[in-house]
Amino acid sequence: MSIFSANIPLFKDKIQIAMELFDTCSKTMDFSGIVFDSWYATTRLLTHIHKKGKIFYSGIKSNRNIFMRHPVKKNKCLVKPDELVTLIKKHFWDKIKFVKFKTTDGSEVSHKSYSFEAKLKDCDVPIKLVVIFGKWNKDDDYNYHILITNDLRASARMIITNYLLRWGIEHYFKELKDTFCFDHYQFRHINKIERYWNLCLVAWTLTYWIKQNAYFAKILETKPTTFNEIKQAINSMLEFAATNVLSKNEKLAGGYFKIKSKRLKKKCAA
């Protein structure tokens, strides 16, 4: 027996949703390429994007098979990323090139890289792979990274630079999850999930707008800087306004919420 009632549609998987989102954006936005992490680098999505004439930049998972010419076996076969790195170090080290690029923290670094054309298992899309030796930053858990693109003319630097654009998205998404509970929805219907997401996005946008314009500088005694601190400050102001409505003790409310703006206190007391 299905746990879903007849009037509740079954969920689509994330790849299907990504494909539909891509198609929707293609109709309304003019863009040449798309960036995503290794979780989305499936044959379905890569093929779909390639057929639409768009460029993709992505990483690949550590268990993804690469169909390439083996330097020892002298024929084309499937190779795992770890084996690929070993083969490069042993047989292609003379073809290693240094590439300079800016990391996620804005600093410029130079890493060894190796680029070549190949295909992924069960995927007919021709791709260019770039193997980068080194960590993105000091907190990185990996000693190498493998990026892919269907733009065979792209340089290693271009591929890396475009791929690293996703870190801004990652930071934004992390704030949404950690600060605004973006992933805490408990709905089964996609429309309800979308409404919940929209509320989270509105909350993030409002917080970002307040942060960029430093609106709390003249209102609060403390100066919130992080998104979480600003969210708490907004919550304090709402609680302060409610407390003024329910309580006649203005000094208690003002002292507790650290509000220094006389104008705000006057408006809340009105």
Phi and psi restraints in degrees (value plus and minus 20) as a CYANA .aco file:
   2 SER   PHI     -98.0   -58.0
   2 SER   PSI     121.5   161.5
   3 ILE   PHI    -100.7   -60.7
   3 ILE   PSI     -28.8    11.2
   4 PHE   PHI    -114.1   -74.1
   4 PHE   PSI     117.9   157.9
   5 SER   PHI     -96.8   -56.8
   5 SER   PSI     147.6   187.6
   6 ALA   PHI     -84.7   -44.7
   6 ALA   PSI     -48.5    -8.5
   7 ASN   PHI    -112.6   -72.6
   7 ASN   PSI     -14.5    25.5
   8 ILE   PHI    -131.3   -91.3
   8 ILE   PSI      93.6   133.6
   9 PRO   PHI     -88.3   -48.3
   9 PRO   PSI     129.2   169.2
  10 LEU   PHI     -88.5   -48.5
  10 LEU   PSI     131.4   171.4
  11 PHE   PHI     -88.2   -48.2
  11 PHE   PSI     127.6   167.6
  12 LYS   PHI    -112.2   -72.2
  12 LYS   PSI     129.8   169.8
  13 ASP   PHI     -94.4   -54.4
  13 ASP   PSI     146.5   186.5
  14 LYS   PHI     -84.9   -44.9
  14 LYS   PSI     -48.6    -8.6
  15 ILE   PHI     -90.0   -50.0
  15 ILE   PSI     -61.7   -21.7
  16 GLN   PHI     -83.5   -43.5
  16 GLN   PSI     -61.7   -21.7
  17 ILE   PHI     -84.2   -44.2
  17 ILE   PSI     -61.0   -21.0
  18 ALA   PHI     -83.2   -43.2
  18 ALA   PSI     -59.6   -19.6
  19 MET   PHI     -85.2   -45.2
  19 MET   PSI     -61.7   -21.7
  20 GLU   PHI     -88.0   -48.0
  20 GLU   PSI     -58.7   -18.7
  21 LEU   PHI     -84.6   -44.6
  21 LEU   PSI     -61.1   -21.1
  22 PHE   PHI     -80.4   -40.4
  22 PHE   PSI     -65.2   -25.2
  23 ASP   PHI     -83.9   -43.9
  23 ASP   PSI     -60.2   -20.2
  24 THR   PHI     -84.6   -44.6
  24 THR   PSI     -64.9   -24.9
  25 CYS   PHI     -85.4   -45.4
  25 CYS   PSI     -54.5   -14.5
  26 SER   PHI     -83.3   -43.3
  26 SER   PSI     -48.9    -8.9
  27 LYS   PHI    -101.0   -61.0
  27 LYS   PSI     -44.4    -4.4
  28 THR   PHI    -136.4   -96.4
  28 THR   PSI     -33.5     6.5
  29 MET   PHI    -147.3  -107.3
  29 MET   PSI     127.4   167.4
  30 ASP   PHI    -121.0   -81.0
  30 ASP   PSI      84.3   124.3
  31 PHE   PHI    -160.5  -120.5
  31 PHE   PSI     135.3   175.3
  32 SER   PHI    -122.0   -82.0
  32 SER   PSI     -45.9    -5.9
  33 GLY   PHI    -168.0  -128.0
  33 GLY   PSI     150.9   190.9
  34 ILE   PHI    -159.6  -119.6
  34 ILE   PSI     124.1   164.1
  35 VAL   PHI    -140.1  -100.1
  35 VAL   PSI     115.4   155.4
  36 PHE   PHI    -174.6  -134.6
  36 PHE   PSI     147.1   187.1
  37 ASP   PHI    -108.5   -68.5
  37 ASP   PSI    -199.7  -159.7
  38 SER   PHI     -84.3   -44.3
  38 SER   PSI     -42.4    -2.4
  39 TRP   PHI     -85.0   -45.0
  39 TRP   PSI     -44.7    -4.7
  40 TYR   PHI    -120.7   -80.7
  40 TYR   PSI     -21.0    19.0
  41 ALA   PHI    -102.0   -62.0
  41 ALA   PSI      37.0    77.0
  42 THR   PHI    -111.8   -71.8
  42 THR   PSI     141.0   181.0
  43 THR   PHI     -79.3   -39.3
  43 THR   PSI     -60.3   -20.3
  44 ARG   PHI     -78.7   -38.7
  44 ARG   PSI     -70.4   -30.4
  45 LEU   PHI     -92.2   -52.2
  45 LEU   PSI     -62.0   -22.0
  46 LEU   PHI     -81.2   -41.2
  46 LEU   PSI     -63.6   -23.6
  47 THR   PHI     -85.6   -45.6
  47 THR   PSI     -61.5   -21.5
  48 HIS   PHI     -81.6   -41.6
  48 HIS   PSI     -66.6   -26.6
  49 ILE   PHI     -85.2   -45.2
  49 ILE   PSI     -63.0   -23.0
  50 HIS   PHI     -83.2   -43.2
  50 HIS   PSI     -61.5   -21.5
  51 LYS   PHI     -86.1   -46.1
  51 LYS   PSI     -46.3    -6.3
  52 LYS   PHI    -103.6   -63.6
  52 LYS   PSI     -19.9    20.1
  53 GLY   PHI      58.2    98.2
  53 GLY   PSI       1.3    41.3
  54 LYS   PHI    -126.8   -86.8
  54 LYS   PSI     140.4   180.4
  55 ILE   PHI    -118.4   -78.4
  55 ILE   PSI     121.6   161.6
  56 PHE   PHI    -141.7  -101.7
  56 PHE   PSI     130.3   170.3
  57 TYR   PHI    -150.7  -110.7
  57 TYR   PSI     109.0   149.0
  58 SER   PHI    -177.8  -137.8
  58 SER   PSI     146.1   186.1
  59 GLY   PHI    -116.9   -76.9
  59 GLY   PSI     153.6   193.6
  60 ILE   PHI    -147.3  -107.3
  60 ILE   PSI     133.1   173.1
  61 LYS   PHI     -91.6   -51.6
  61 LYS   PSI     140.7   180.7
  62 SER   PHI     -89.6   -49.6
  62 SER   PSI     -36.3     3.7
  63 ASN   PHI    -122.9   -82.9
  63 ASN   PSI     -11.4    28.6
  64 ARG   PHI     -99.5   -59.5
  64 ARG   PSI     110.9   150.9
  65 ASN   PHI    -104.7   -64.7
  65 ASN   PSI     114.4   154.4
  66 ILE   PHI    -129.1   -89.1
  66 ILE   PSI     106.9   146.9
  67 PHE   PHI    -112.5   -72.5
  67 PHE   PSI      89.2   129.2
  68 MET   PHI    -169.2  -129.2
  68 MET   PSI     149.0   189.0
  69 ARG   PHI     -99.9   -59.9
  69 ARG   PSI     103.1   143.1
  70 HIS   PHI    -102.0   -62.0
  70 HIS   PSI     107.0   147.0
  71 PRO   PHI     -87.9   -47.9
  71 PRO   PSI     -39.7     0.3
  72 VAL   PHI    -118.7   -78.7
  72 VAL   PSI     -67.3   -27.3
  73 LYS   PHI     -94.9   -54.9
  73 LYS   PSI     -38.2     1.8
  74 LYS   PHI      42.3    82.3
  74 LYS   PSI       7.0    47.0
  75 ASN   PHI    -165.7  -125.7
  75 ASN   PSI     149.7   189.7
  76 LYS   PHI    -103.5   -63.5
  76 LYS   PSI     113.3   153.3
  77 CYS   PHI    -174.1  -134.1
  77 CYS   PSI     156.3   196.3
  78 LEU   PHI    -109.1   -69.1
  78 LEU   PSI     113.7   153.7
  79 VAL   PHI    -151.5  -111.5
  79 VAL   PSI     114.4   154.4
  80 LYS   PHI    -100.1   -60.1
  80 LYS   PSI     135.6   175.6
  81 PRO   PHI     -72.8   -32.8
  81 PRO   PSI     -63.9   -23.9
  82 ASP   PHI     -81.5   -41.5
  82 ASP   PSI     -61.3   -21.3
  83 GLU   PHI     -87.4   -47.4
  83 GLU   PSI     -57.7   -17.7
  84 LEU   PHI     -79.3   -39.3
  84 LEU   PSI     -65.5   -25.5
  85 VAL   PHI     -80.9   -40.9
  85 VAL   PSI     -61.7   -21.7
  86 THR   PHI     -83.2   -43.2
  86 THR   PSI     -61.9   -21.9
  87 LEU   PHI     -84.8   -44.8
  87 LEU   PSI     -60.1   -20.1
  88 ILE   PHI     -83.3   -43.3
  88 ILE   PSI     -66.0   -26.0
  89 LYS   PHI     -82.9   -42.9
  89 LYS   PSI     -51.8   -11.8
  90 LYS   PHI    -109.7   -69.7
  90 LYS   PSI     -56.0   -16.0
  91 HIS   PHI    -136.9   -96.9
  91 HIS   PSI     -39.0     1.0
  92 PHE   PHI    -145.1  -105.1
  92 PHE   PSI      -1.5    38.5
  93 TRP   PHI     -83.5   -43.5
  93 TRP   PSI     -45.0    -5.0
  94 ASP   PHI     -93.6   -53.6
  94 ASP   PSI     -33.3     6.7
  95 LYS   PHI    -120.8   -80.8
  95 LYS   PSI     -14.5    25.5
  96 ILE   PHI     -86.3   -46.3
  96 ILE   PSI     118.5   158.5
  97 LYS   PHI    -146.5  -106.5
  97 LYS   PSI     123.9   163.9
  98 PHE   PHI    -103.8   -63.8
  98 PHE   PSI     118.6   158.6
  99 VAL   PHI    -150.0  -110.0
  99 VAL   PSI     112.5   152.5
 100 LYS   PHI    -119.0   -79.0
 100 LYS   PSI     118.6   158.6
 101 PHE   PHI    -180.6  -140.6
 101 PHE   PSI     143.7   183.7
 102 LYS   PHI    -111.1   -71.1
 102 LYS   PSI     113.6   153.6
 103 THR   PHI    -102.8   -62.8
 103 THR   PSI    -196.5  -156.5
 104 THR   PHI     -85.5   -45.5
 104 THR   PSI     -43.3    -3.3
 105 ASP   PHI    -114.6   -74.6
 105 ASP   PSI     -13.9    26.1
 106 GLY   PHI      72.6   112.6
 106 GLY   PSI     -28.7    11.3
 107 SER   PHI    -100.7   -60.7
 107 SER   PSI     130.5   170.5
 108 GLU   PHI    -114.9   -74.9
 108 GLU   PSI     111.9   151.9
 109 VAL   PHI    -150.2  -110.2
 109 VAL   PSI     147.2   187.2
 110 SER   PHI    -149.6  -109.6
 110 SER   PSI     100.8   140.8
 111 HIS   PHI    -142.8  -102.8
 111 HIS   PSI     133.7   173.7
 112 LYS   PHI     -95.0   -55.0
 112 LYS   PSI     123.4   163.4
 113 SER   PHI    -165.9  -125.9
 113 SER   PSI     138.0   178.0
 114 TYR   PHI    -159.3  -119.3
 114 TYR   PSI     109.0   149.0
 115 SER   PHI    -139.8   -99.8
 115 SER   PSI     124.6   164.6
 116 PHE   PHI    -183.8  -143.8
 116 PHE   PSI     144.8   184.8
 117 GLU   PHI    -119.6   -79.6
 117 GLU   PSI     122.0   162.0
 118 ALA   PHI    -183.7  -143.7
 118 ALA   PSI    -183.1  -143.1
 119 LYS   PHI    -160.3  -120.3
 119 LYS   PSI     141.1   181.1
 120 LEU   PHI    -116.1   -76.1
 120 LEU   PSI     138.4   178.4
 121 LYS   PHI     -78.5   -38.5
 121 LYS   PSI     114.5   154.5
 122 ASP   PHI      40.5    80.5
 122 ASP   PSI       6.5    46.5
 123 CYS   PHI    -156.5  -116.5
 123 CYS   PSI     102.2   142.2
 124 ASP   PHI    -107.2   -67.2
 124 ASP   PSI     -22.5    17.5
 125 VAL   PHI     -92.8   -52.8
 125 VAL   PSI     103.0   143.0
 126 PRO   PHI     -89.6   -49.6
 126 PRO   PSI     113.4   153.4
 127 ILE   PHI    -152.1  -112.1
 127 ILE   PSI     139.4   179.4
 128 LYS   PHI    -129.7   -89.7
 128 LYS   PSI     108.6   148.6
 129 LEU   PHI    -125.8   -85.8
 129 LEU   PSI     121.3   161.3
 130 VAL   PHI    -144.7  -104.7
 130 VAL   PSI     101.2   141.2
 131 VAL   PHI    -119.5   -79.5
 131 VAL   PSI      99.1   139.1
 132 ILE   PHI    -125.9   -85.9
 132 ILE   PSI     103.5   143.5
 133 PHE   PHI    -113.8   -73.8
 133 PHE   PSI      95.1   135.1
 134 GLY   PHI     112.9   152.9
 134 GLY   PSI     147.8   187.8
 135 LYS   PHI    -110.1   -70.1
 135 LYS   PSI     131.2   171.2
 136 TRP   PHI     -87.8   -47.8
 136 TRP   PSI     -60.0   -20.0
 137 ASN   PHI    -175.7  -135.7
 137 ASN   PSI    -199.8  -159.8
 138 LYS   PHI     -86.1   -46.1
 138 LYS   PSI     -42.0    -2.0
 139 ASP   PHI    -111.7   -71.7
 139 ASP   PSI     -21.0    19.0
 140 ASP   PHI     -89.8   -49.8
 140 ASP   PSI     115.3   155.3
 141 ASP   PHI    -109.1   -69.1
 141 ASP   PSI     -27.5    12.5
 142 TYR   PHI    -132.4   -92.4
 142 TYR   PSI     124.3   164.3
 143 ASN   PHI    -112.9   -72.9
 143 ASN   PSI     -28.4    11.6
 144 TYR   PHI    -171.1  -131.1
 144 TYR   PSI     140.4   180.4
 145 HIS   PHI    -158.8  -118.8
 145 HIS   PSI     122.8   162.8
 146 ILE   PHI    -139.0   -99.0
 146 ILE   PSI     100.0   140.0
 147 LEU   PHI    -130.7   -90.7
 147 LEU   PSI     132.6   172.6
 148 ILE   PHI    -152.5  -112.5
 148 ILE   PSI     134.4   174.4
 149 THR   PHI    -174.6  -134.6
 149 THR   PSI     134.8   174.8
 150 ASN   PHI    -114.3   -74.3
 150 ASN   PSI     -15.9    24.1
 151 ASP   PHI    -109.0   -69.0
 151 ASP   PSI      74.1   114.1
 152 LEU   PHI     -89.0   -49.0
 152 LEU   PSI     -36.3     3.7
 153 ARG   PHI    -111.3   -71.3
 153 ARG   PSI     -27.4    12.6
 154 ALA   PHI     -88.6   -48.6
 154 ALA   PSI     120.4   160.4
 155 SER   PHI     -98.5   -58.5
 155 SER   PSI     144.1   184.1
 156 ALA   PHI     -80.1   -40.1
 156 ALA   PSI     -60.9   -20.9
 157 ARG   PHI     -83.7   -43.7
 157 ARG   PSI     -61.2   -21.2
 158 MET   PHI     -84.6   -44.6
 158 MET   PSI     -62.0   -22.0
 159 ILE   PHI     -83.9   -43.9
 159 ILE   PSI     -65.3   -25.3
 160 ILE   PHI     -85.2   -45.2
 160 ILE   PSI     -65.9   -25.9
 161 THR   PHI     -80.9   -40.9
 161 THR   PSI     -64.3   -24.3
 162 ASN   PHI     -87.6   -47.6
 162 ASN   PSI     -59.1   -19.1
 163 TYR   PHI     -84.5   -44.5
 163 TYR   PSI     -59.7   -19.7
 164 LEU   PHI     -88.9   -48.9
 164 LEU   PSI     -29.8    10.2
 165 LEU   PHI     -81.5   -41.5
 165 LEU   PSI     -45.0    -5.0
 166 ARG   PHI     -89.4   -49.4
 166 ARG   PSI     -35.0     5.0
 167 TRP   PHI     -87.9   -47.9
 167 TRP   PSI     -50.9   -10.9
 168 GLY   PHI     -84.2   -44.2
 168 GLY   PSI     -59.4   -19.4
 169 ILE   PHI     -87.3   -47.3
 169 ILE   PSI     -61.0   -21.0
 170 GLU   PHI     -80.1   -40.1
 170 GLU   PSI     -63.8   -23.8
 171 HIS   PHI     -82.9   -42.9
 171 HIS   PSI     -64.5   -24.5
 172 TYR   PHI     -80.6   -40.6
 172 TYR   PSI     -65.5   -25.5
 173 PHE   PHI     -87.1   -47.1
 173 PHE   PSI     -57.4   -17.4
 174 LYS   PHI     -83.9   -43.9
 174 LYS   PSI     -61.5   -21.5
 175 GLU   PHI     -82.2   -42.2
 175 GLU   PSI     -61.2   -21.2
 176 LEU   PHI     -81.1   -41.1
 176 LEU   PSI     -61.5   -21.5
 177 LYS   PHI     -95.5   -55.5
 177 LYS   PSI     -68.2   -28.2
 178 ASP   PHI     -95.0   -55.0
 178 ASP   PSI     -58.6   -18.6
 179 THR   PHI    -118.6   -78.6
 179 THR   PSI     -55.3   -15.3
 180 PHE   PHI    -134.7   -94.7
 180 PHE   PSI      -5.5    34.5
 181 CYS   PHI      33.8    73.8
 181 CYS   PSI      21.5    61.5
 182 PHE   PHI     -78.5   -38.5
 182 PHE   PSI     -51.1   -11.1
 183 ASP   PHI    -123.9   -83.9
 183 ASP   PSI      -0.7    39.3
 184 HIS   PHI    -121.7   -81.7
 184 HIS   PSI      -6.5    33.5
 185 TYR   PHI     -88.0   -48.0
 185 TYR   PSI     130.2   170.2
 186 GLN   PHI    -149.7  -109.7
 186 GLN   PSI      31.5    71.5
 187 PHE   PHI    -135.6   -95.6
 187 PHE   PSI     136.4   176.4
 188 ARG   PHI    -127.5   -87.5
 188 ARG   PSI     -38.3     1.7
 189 HIS   PHI    -113.0   -73.0
 189 HIS   PSI     112.5   152.5
 190 ILE   PHI     -82.1   -42.1
 190 ILE   PSI     -54.5   -14.5
 191 ASN   PHI     -84.6   -44.6
 191 ASN   PSI     -58.5   -18.5
 192 LYS   PHI     -89.3   -49.3
 192 LYS   PSI     -57.9   -17.9
 193 ILE   PHI     -82.7   -42.7
 193 ILE   PSI     -63.2   -23.2
 194 GLU   PHI     -82.4   -42.4
 194 GLU   PSI     -60.0   -20.0
 195 ARG   PHI     -83.8   -43.8
 195 ARG   PSI     -61.9   -21.9
 196 TYR   PHI     -82.6   -42.6
 196 TYR   PSI     -64.8   -24.8
 197 TRP   PHI     -78.5   -38.5
 197 TRP   PSI     -63.2   -23.2
 198 ASN   PHI     -81.3   -41.3
 198 ASN   PSI     -58.5   -18.5
 199 LEU   PHI     -83.7   -43.7
 199 LEU   PSI     -61.8   -21.8
 200 CYS   PHI     -82.9   -42.9
 200 CYS   PSI     -61.3   -21.3
 201 LEU   PHI     -86.2   -46.2
 201 LEU   PSI     -59.5   -19.5
 202 VAL   PHI     -83.9   -43.9
 202 VAL   PSI     -62.8   -22.8
 203 ALA   PHI     -82.1   -42.1
 203 ALA   PSI     -62.8   -22.8
 204 TRP   PHI     -84.1   -44.1
 204 TRP   PSI     -64.1   -24.1
 205 THR   PHI     -82.7   -42.7
 205 THR   PSI     -63.0   -23.0
 206 LEU   PHI     -82.6   -42.6
 206 LEU   PSI     -64.2   -24.2
 207 THR   PHI     -83.1   -43.1
 207 THR   PSI     -63.0   -23.0
 208 TYR   PHI     -83.0   -43.0
 208 TYR   PSI     -61.7   -21.7
 209 TRP   PHI     -82.5   -42.5
 209 TRP   PSI     -64.1   -24.1
 210 ILE   PHI     -84.5   -44.5
 210 ILE   PSI     -62.6   -22.6
 211 LYS   PHI     -83.3   -43.3
 211 LYS   PSI     -66.6   -26.6
 212 GLN   PHI     -86.4   -46.4
 212 GLN   PSI     -51.7   -11.7
 213 ASN   PHI    -117.4   -77.4
 213 ASN   PSI     -17.9    22.1
 214 ALA   PHI      31.2    71.2
 214 ALA   PSI      27.2    67.2
 215 TYR   PHI     -90.6   -50.6
 215 TYR   PSI     -39.9     0.1
 216 PHE   PHI    -108.7   -68.7
 216 PHE   PSI     -23.0    17.0
 217 ALA   PHI     -80.5   -40.5
 217 ALA   PSI     -56.3   -16.3
 218 LYS   PHI    -121.2   -81.2
 218 LYS   PSI     -18.3    21.7
 219 ILE   PHI    -126.4   -86.4
 219 ILE   PSI     -64.3   -24.3
 220 LEU   PHI    -123.6   -83.6
 220 LEU   PSI     131.3   171.3
 221 GLU   PHI     -90.0   -50.0
 221 GLU   PSI     -57.4   -17.4
 222 THR   PHI    -110.1   -70.1
 222 THR   PSI     143.5   183.5
 223 LYS   PHI    -138.6   -98.6
 223 LYS   PSI      75.2   115.2
 224 PRO   PHI     -85.8   -45.8
 224 PRO   PSI     119.7   159.7
 225 THR   PHI    -140.6  -100.6
 225 THR   PSI     -60.9   -20.9
 226 THR   PHI    -101.9   -61.9
 226 THR   PSI     143.4   183.4
 227 PHE   PHI     -81.0   -41.0
 227 PHE   PSI     -59.5   -19.5
 228 ASN   PHI     -85.9   -45.9
 228 ASN   PSI     -60.1   -20.1
 229 GLU   PHI     -85.5   -45.5
 229 GLU   PSI     -59.4   -19.4
 230 ILE   PHI     -87.9   -47.9
 230 ILE   PSI     -59.7   -19.7
 231 LYS   PHI     -80.3   -40.3
 231 LYS   PSI     -63.8   -23.8
 232 GLN   PHI     -85.2   -45.2
 232 GLN   PSI     -55.1   -15.1
 233 ALA   PHI     -86.1   -46.1
 233 ALA   PSI     -62.0   -22.0
 234 ILE   PHI     -82.0   -42.0
 234 ILE   PSI     -62.6   -22.6
 235 ASN   PHI     -83.0   -43.0
 235 ASN   PSI     -58.6   -18.6
 236 SER   PHI     -83.3   -43.3
 236 SER   PSI     -59.8   -19.8
 237 MET   PHI     -85.7   -45.7
 237 MET   PSI     -59.4   -19.4
 238 LEU   PHI     -85.6   -45.6
 238 LEU   PSI     -62.3   -22.3
 239 GLU   PHI     -86.3   -46.3
 239 GLU   PSI     -57.3   -17.3
 240 PHE   PHI     -82.1   -42.1
 240 PHE   PSI     -64.9   -24.9
 241 ALA   PHI     -82.9   -42.9
 241 ALA   PSI     -61.5   -21.5
 242 ALA   PHI     -87.2   -47.2
 242 ALA   PSI     -59.3   -19.3
 243 THR   PHI     -83.5   -43.5
 243 THR   PSI     -59.1   -19.1
 244 ASN   PHI     -84.9   -44.9
 244 ASN   PSI     -51.5   -11.5
 245 VAL   PHI     -92.2   -52.2
 245 VAL   PSI     -59.6   -19.6
 246 LEU   PHI    -111.1   -71.1
 246 LEU   PSI     -42.1    -2.1
 247 SER   PHI    -142.0  -102.0
 247 SER   PSI     128.0   168.0
 248 LYS   PHI    -116.6   -76.6
 248 LYS   PSI     -23.4    16.6
 249 ASN   PHI    -106.9   -66.9
 249 ASN   PSI      64.7   104.7
 250 GLU   PHI     -86.1   -46.1
 250 GLU   PSI     -56.7   -16.7
 251 LYS   PHI     -85.6   -45.6
 251 LYS   PSI     -59.4   -19.4
 252 LEU   PHI     -83.5   -43.5
 252 LEU   PSI     -65.8   -25.8
 253 ALA   PHI     -85.8   -45.8
 253 ALA   PSI     -65.0   -25.0
 254 GLY   PHI     -84.3   -44.3
 254 GLY   PSI     -58.4   -18.4
 255 GLY   PHI     -92.6   -52.6
 255 GLY   PSI     -54.7   -14.7
 256 TYR   PHI     -91.8   -51.8
 256 TYR   PSI     -61.5   -21.5
 257 PHE   PHI    -114.4   -74.4
 257 PHE   PSI     -18.6    21.4
 258 LYS   PHI      36.2    76.2
 258 LYS   PSI      21.2    61.2
 259 ILE   PHI    -112.9   -72.9
 259 ILE   PSI     106.0   146.0
 260 LYS   PHI    -125.5   -85.5
 260 LYS   PSI     -32.1     7.9
 261 SER   PHI     -95.5   -55.5
 261 SER   PSI      92.9   132.9
 262 LYS   PHI     -86.7   -46.7
 262 LYS   PSI     -53.5   -13.5
 263 ARG   PHI     -83.2   -43.2
 263 ARG   PSI     -63.1   -23.1
 264 LEU   PHI     -86.3   -46.3
 264 LEU   PSI     -63.2   -23.2
 265 LYS   PHI     -80.7   -40.7
 265 LYS   PSI     -60.2   -20.2
 266 LYS   PHI     -85.0   -45.0
 266 LYS   PSI     -62.5   -22.5
 267 LYS   PHI     -86.4   -46.4
 267 LYS   PSI     -59.5   -19.5
 268 CYS   PHI     -88.9   -48.9
 268 CYS   PSI     -51.2   -11.2
 269 ALA   PHI    -101.0   -61.0
 269 ALA   PSI     -36.5     3.5
